[in-house]
Structures are given as C-alpha cells and as structure tokens.
Amino acid sequence: MIREVVKLCGLERSQINEKLCLLDGCGVSFEVREEDLDAAVFMTSEIGAEMFDVVRSTVYNLFDGEVYASEDIGLQELAAHLLKMSDRTLAVAESLTGGLICSMLAEVPGISGNLYEGIVCYNKNSKAERLGVRADTLAAFGAISRETAYEMVRGVSCPPADIGLATTGLAGPSGDEGKPVGLTYIGVGGGDFILTFEKMFTGDRNEIRRKAANVALFYLIRYLKGDVWRL
C-alpha cells in the first residue's frame, strides 16, 4: 500500500474536496484534515507506483498555489527550518493575531536563533509609535490597509532582523473604519522588497485570528523558498 501526504494552506475543507472530486475513480482514496486553513491531504492506494505518480502529480497541479510541504510538518516547523537554512532573522508585528504567530514559532526548539522579536501593535497609536507607520498613511488608508501592513513590515524589519512579517485586520465581532469583519492584510519581506496581501477570512473572532496566523506563516514560507512569483 502507498500512503503519502501533501500539506496545503489557504483553502477550506469544502474547497479541497471540490477539487479532489475531479479525481474520483482514479484508484486513490483521499483523507482531508483541515483546521483554520491548514490542511493535510492523505493519499492512499494499492495501485502501482507508476500510476500513483501520475495521480500525485495531478494533485500537486490542482493545488499548485496552496502546497507548502510533501510531508506531515507544521507551518511553524517548516518556517523555522527555512529561516535556519537561509540564515535569516525574523521580526514579527502583529495586530489582529495578537501574538499567535510568535507563539506558534516559539513551539519550535531552537527558534531563538532566527526569531529576533515580536511586537503586538494592537492599537493604531502603537503602530505609529513602535513601528513608525506614518500618520498620513493611517489617516488616508486606515490601520486596516495594505499600506499600513507594508509600513509595519518596513518598521519591524530593521537590523538585526532582515525579514519582517506583519498582520493587520478585523477579527470582529464588529467592523471598523467602514471595513468588514474578516478583512486582513499580511505583509512579508524586508528592505526594498516587501509584499502585501489582502485576504477575507470567515468564522468567529478566534477562527479569523488563527486563519490569519496560519496564512501569514504560509506566505513567510513561500517568501523564504523564493516562490514569490506564485504569491
């Protein structure tokens, strides 16, 4: 029997199952485990290795933009490994995630060699005072914006940190700045190369926070892998 796993981030279980329906009758059974957009798809089959390779390749093609590992490893474990392998130093600025990202990374032994600091800049004034987000940026675009996420990364990724990761958004239960609950901006990068992403998450307050933390780590992984062209 052949059994392998592919790890995905960014899709709900229903979205994953919808894509896997395209492979009904291929001779491979799929088991999906998903929690807060972090999923494991287990592939099991007794068909020959050659045919299994074809199905596996199809699965990777179906989920090309969401795959982060071909083994059962957590987002934080892989992010920590890549930081170590690339000899990068990370600093994190968290608003709606409230320290979740740093807490996840701190689960990994040895992360102190690559995680410099985490700042929970929950209040708008903290973003300005601690990270240097400009007052005119906050006035023009708000604390929940692509522009603010960009400046949060720029503010936190200063020596000795050479890469920053930032989250800002609305976890609910009510909206703010005329923006909906679930709207989230994630920034990652350093120096003159900083990427920002807009996401809309669903669920209750803490589900949204956990989804934002998971997806932020996923973007960090893709950035460290050099897969920015697919982000």
C-alpha positions in Angstrom: 0.0 0.0 0.0 1.2 3.5 -0.9 0.4 6.3 1.6 1.6 9.9 1.2 0.6 13.3 2.4 0.6 16.8 0.9 0.2 19.9 3.1 -1.9 22.8 1.9 -2.7 26.2 3.3 -5.4 28.7 2.3 -8.4 26.5 1.4 -11.4 25.4 3.4 -12.1 21.6 3.5 -15.0 22.0 1.1 -12.8 23.7 -1.5 -10.3 20.9 -1.2 -12.9 18.2 -1.6 -14.4 20.0 -4.6 -11.1 19.8 -6.4 -10.4 16.2 -5.3 -13.8 15.2 -6.8 -12.1 15.6 -10.2 -10.1 12.5 -9.3 -13.0 10.2 -8.4 -12.4 6.7 -9.8 -8.6 7.2 -10.1 -7.8 4.3 -7.7 -6.6 6.6 -4.9 -8.5 7.4 -1.7 -8.1 10.8 -0.1 -8.5 11.8 3.5 -8.6 15.5 4.3 -7.8 17.1 7.7 -8.2 20.8 7.8 -8.1 23.3 10.7 -8.1 27.0 10.2 -7.0 26.8 6.5 -4.0 24.5 7.4 -4.8 21.1 5.8 -3.3 17.7 5.2 -4.4 15.6 2.3 -3.5 11.9 2.8 -3.4 9.8 -0.4 -3.7 6.0 0.0 -3.7 3.5 -2.8 -2.8 -0.1 -3.8 -2.4 0.8 -7.4 1.0 0.5 -9.0 3.7 3.1 -8.2 3.8 4.4 -11.8 0.0 5.1 -11.8 0.2 6.6 -8.3 2.9 9.0 -9.5 0.5 10.3 -12.2 -2.3 10.9 -9.6 0.2 12.5 -7.2 1.4 14.9 -9.9 -2.2 15.8 -10.7 -2.9 16.6 -7.1 0.1 18.9 -7.0 -1.1 20.6 -10.2 -4.6 21.0 -8.7 -3.2 22.7 -5.6 -0.1 24.3 -7.0 -0.7 27.7 -5.3 -1.5 26.2 -1.9 1.1 23.4 -1.4 3.7 24.1 1.2 5.1 20.6 2.0 5.2 17.0 0.9 5.5 15.7 4.5 3.3 16.0 7.6 5.1 19.0 9.0 3.5 22.1 10.6 3.7 25.6 9.2 5.7 26.8 12.1 8.2 23.9 11.9 8.8 24.5 8.2 9.1 28.2 8.6 11.7 27.8 11.4 13.6 25.3 9.3 13.7 27.6 6.3 14.8 30.5 8.5 17.6 28.5 9.8 18.7 27.1 6.4 18.7 30.6 4.9 20.3 32.2 7.9 17.6 34.8 8.1 16.5 36.7 11.2 12.8 37.4 11.5 10.8 40.1 13.4 7.0 40.0 13.6 4.5 42.8 14.0 1.0 41.5 14.9 -2.2 43.4 15.2 -5.3 41.2 15.0 -3.3 38.0 15.5 -2.2 39.3 18.9 1.0 37.3 19.2 -0.3 34.0 17.8 2.4 33.9 15.1 5.2 34.3 17.6 3.5 31.8 19.9 3.4 29.2 17.1 7.0 29.8 16.2 8.1 29.6 19.8 6.8 25.9 19.9 9.9 25.0 17.7 13.1 24.3 19.6 16.0 26.5 18.6 13.8 29.2 17.0 15.6 31.8 19.2 18.5 31.6 16.7 16.3 33.1 14.0 13.4 34.9 15.7 14.5 38.3 17.0 11.3 39.8 18.4 7.5 40.0 18.2 5.6 43.3 18.7 1.9 43.2 19.3 0.9 46.6 18.0 -2.9 46.3 18.5 -3.7 49.9 18.9 -3.4 52.4 16.0 -1.1 54.6 18.1 1.2 51.6 18.7 1.6 51.1 15.0 2.8 54.7 14.7 4.9 54.9 17.9 6.5 51.4 17.9 6.8 50.8 14.1 6.9 54.2 12.6 3.7 53.8 10.5 3.2 57.3 9.2 0.3 59.4 10.5 -0.7 60.4 7.0 -0.9 56.7 6.0 -3.2 55.9 8.9 -5.3 58.9 8.1 -5.6 58.2 4.4 -5.9 54.4 4.4 -6.6 53.4 8.0 -5.0 50.9 10.3 -6.5 48.0 8.3 -4.9 48.6 4.9 -2.3 47.3 2.5 -0.3 50.5 3.0 -0.2 50.1 6.8 0.8 46.4 6.5 3.7 47.5 4.2 4.9 50.1 6.7 4.6 47.7 9.6 6.9 45.3 7.8 9.3 48.1 7.0 9.3 49.3 10.6 9.9 45.9 12.2 12.5 44.5 9.7 15.4 46.6 10.9 18.8 45.2 11.9 19.5 42.7 13.3 16.2 41.4 11.7 16.4 41.2 7.9 12.9 40.0 7.3 9.6 41.1 8.7 6.1 39.6 8.9 3.1 41.7 9.7 -0.7 41.3 10.2 -3.4 43.9 10.5 -7.2 43.3 10.2 -10.6 42.9 11.7 -11.4 39.8 13.8 -14.8 41.1 14.9 -17.4 40.9 16.2 -17.9 44.3 14.6 -16.3 46.1 11.8 -14.3 49.3 11.9 -13.1 52.1 9.6 -16.1 51.1 7.4 -14.5 47.8 6.6 -15.9 44.3 7.1 -15.1 41.7 9.7 -12.5 39.2 8.4 -10.7 41.7 6.2 -7.0 41.2 6.8 -3.7 42.4 5.3 -0.5 40.5 5.6 3.0 41.8 4.8 6.2 40.0 4.4 9.7 40.9 3.3 12.5 43.4 4.0 14.5 46.3 2.6 13.1 47.3 -0.8 11.3 44.0 -1.4 8.1 43.8 0.7 4.9 42.0 -0.5 1.4 42.7 0.9 -1.7 40.5 0.5 -5.4 41.2 1.1 -7.4 38.3 2.5 -11.0 37.8 3.6 -11.4 35.3 6.4 -14.7 33.8 7.7 -15.6 32.4 11.1 -15.8 33.7 14.7 -13.3 36.1 16.2 -10.7 33.5 17.1 -11.1 31.4 14.0 -10.3 34.5 11.9 -7.2 35.2 14.1 -6.0 31.6 13.7 -6.6 31.6 10.0 -4.7 34.9 9.6 -1.7 33.5 11.6 -1.6 30.3 9.5 -1.8 32.1 6.2 0.9 34.6 7.4 3.2 31.7 8.1 2.4 30.2 4.7 3.4 33.5 3.0 6.6 33.6 5.0 7.4 30.0 3.9 6.8 30.9 0.2 8.9 34.0 0.6 11.8 32.1 2.1 11.5 29.5 -0.6 11.7 32.1 -3.3 8.3 31.3 -4.6 7.2 34.9 -4.7 6.2 34.7 -8.3 3.3 32.4 -7.2 2.2 34.6 -4.3 
